[in-house]
Amino acid sequence: MNRVGFIASSFLVVLALISSMLFVVDQRQFGIVYALGQIKDVITEPGLHFKLPPPFQNVSYIDKRLLTLDSVDTEAMLTAEKQRVVIDWYVRWRVTQPSEYIRNVGLDETAGANQLNRVVRNAFQEEINKRTVKDLLSLEREKLMADVKRAVLQVVQGAKPWGIDVVDVRITRVDYVESITESVYRRMIAERQRVANELRSTGAAEGEKIRADADRQREVTIANAYREAQKVKGEGDAEAARIYAEAFGRDAQFAQFYRSLDAYRSSFSKKSDVMVLDPSSEFFKAMRGSGTATTPPAPRNR
């Protein structure tokens, strides 16, 4: 029984020893083998590899992919005309020489990103100091990014190379600082309000002009209509007078009797009407008869 336990224990120890000597390098990584704190080997090919067990040799990994560094600093920079601007940028970079990177930068990608951020910001500050805001917003912007990339490459490939390659440097935003931006917005709002008030005033003046013209046309139309109505009314009155005159000319007594009936009809239009007249008044002459009126013949007896 003790022999079986010894064999099992030995097998586990051997298995643990072998597993500590094997490691896998991913295709997206560099494998760096350390021997007593010194770089022993840099493995660039993916696959299964061997090393001595710890503490004689250890292994660490560094990403070989294209990395992106975004700006996190919002401190303002001064342009050539002393305007304070804030820029957002990003850098695409990768580790190309792991051994140089570890010796001169650090053991992981974070160390390289921190130092690269400082170098890129200094390069931007130096180049922006030479240019105006107009240059930052025009075609000069491409030249600015190319100059910054060149300055960064001179630093990372200098006397102590970082073992990295800077692929691209890009500006994503250029803006004034918040205090200047608010001032610009206020001026823009004031200008838009001035234009709006000017348009409202012009519209109100045009509205008054249109209303005045409409009122004038209304008065002219009413005056013309009244003139035509009076003309038609006059022609009607003249025609009525002519007809009355013609009727009076044919039978004056009948015409007078007919007009008296119209007067009676108008006077007694309601049952409640009461009139106080002198019996000798000419108003009831047609009802009393006239001395000149012809007495109708008496009816014959049969």
GIGI-V853443 format. One record per backbone hydrogen bond with DSSP energy under -1.0 kcal/mol. CO is the residue of the C=O (numbers start at 1). NH is the residue of the N-H. E is the energy in kcal/mol with one decimal. If there is no record, write none. Layout:
# GIGI-V853443
co = (CO/CO)
nh = (NH/NH)
e = (E/E)
This chain:
# GIGI-V853443
co = (1/2/3/4/5/6/7/8/9/10/11/12/13/14/15/16/21/23/25/26/28/30/31/32/33/33/34/35/38/41/43/47/49/53/58/60/62/67/69/77/79/83/84/85/86/88/88/89/90/91/92/92/93/94/97/98/99/100/101/101/108/109/110/111/112/113/114/115/116/117/118/119/120/121/122/123/124/125/128/131/132/133/138/139/140/141/142/143/144/145/146/147/148/149/150/151/152/153/155/156/163/163/165/168/170/173/175/177/178/179/180/181/182/183/184/185/186/187/188/189/190/191/192/193/194/195/196/197/198/199/200/201/202/203/204/205/206/207/208/209/210/211/212/213/214/215/216/217/218/219/220/221/222/223/224/225/226/227/228/229/230/231/232/233/234/235/236/237/238/239/240/241/242/243/244/245/246/247/251/252/253/254/255/256/257/258/259/260/261/262/263/264/270/278/282/284/285/290)
nh = (5/6/7/8/9/10/11/12/13/14/15/16/17/18/19/20/51/49/47/29/64/62/43/60/40/41/58/38/35/33/31/25/23/56/34/32/30/93/91/85/82/79/177/77/175/172/173/71/170/69/167/168/67/165/101/102/103/104/105/106/112/113/114/115/116/117/118/119/120/121/122/123/124/125/126/127/128/129/131/80/136/137/141/142/144/145/146/147/148/149/150/151/152/153/154/155/156/157/158/162/96/97/94/92/90/88/86/181/182/183/184/185/186/187/188/189/190/191/192/193/194/195/196/197/198/199/200/201/202/203/204/205/206/207/208/209/210/211/212/213/214/215/216/217/218/219/220/221/222/223/224/225/226/227/228/229/230/231/232/233/234/235/236/237/238/239/240/241/242/243/244/245/246/247/248/249/250/251/255/256/257/258/259/260/261/262/263/264/265/266/267/268/273/281/285/288/289/293)
e = (-2.1/-2.2/-2.4/-2.4/-2.5/-2.8/-2.5/-2.2/-2.4/-2.7/-2.5/-2.6/-2.5/-2.7/-2.4/-1.8/-2.0/-2.9/-1.9/-1.8/-2.3/-1.7/-3.8/-2.1/-3.6/-1.6/-2.2/-1.3/-3.4/-3.2/-2.7/-2.5/-2.1/-1.6/-3.5/-3.0/-2.9/-2.5/-2.4/-2.9/-1.7/-1.9/-1.4/-3.2/-2.4/-3.0/-1.5/-2.4/-2.5/-3.1/-2.5/-1.4/-3.8/-2.5/-2.4/-2.6/-2.2/-2.4/-2.3/-1.7/-1.0/-2.3/-2.3/-2.0/-2.6/-2.1/-1.4/-1.9/-2.7/-2.2/-2.1/-2.1/-2.5/-2.7/-2.2/-2.2/-2.9/-1.7/-1.5/-3.3/-1.6/-1.2/-1.8/-1.0/-2.1/-2.2/-2.0/-2.5/-2.3/-2.2/-2.1/-2.3/-2.4/-2.5/-1.8/-1.2/-2.5/-1.7/-1.3/-2.9/-2.5/-2.3/-1.8/-2.4/-2.2/-2.3/-3.8/-2.8/-2.5/-1.7/-2.7/-2.6/-2.4/-2.2/-2.5/-2.8/-2.6/-2.4/-2.5/-2.5/-2.3/-2.4/-2.4/-2.9/-2.3/-2.4/-2.6/-2.6/-2.5/-2.7/-2.8/-2.5/-2.5/-2.5/-2.6/-2.3/-2.5/-2.9/-2.7/-2.3/-2.6/-2.7/-2.4/-2.6/-2.4/-2.7/-2.6/-2.8/-2.9/-2.7/-2.7/-2.6/-3.0/-2.5/-2.6/-2.8/-2.9/-2.3/-2.8/-3.1/-2.8/-2.5/-2.5/-2.8/-2.8/-2.4/-2.9/-2.9/-2.4/-2.5/-3.0/-2.9/-2.6/-2.8/-3.1/-2.2/-1.4/-2.3/-2.1/-2.3/-2.2/-2.7/-2.2/-2.0/-1.9/-1.9/-2.1/-2.4/-2.7/-2.2/-2.1/-2.6/-1.1/-2.8/-1.3/-2.3/-1.8/-1.2)
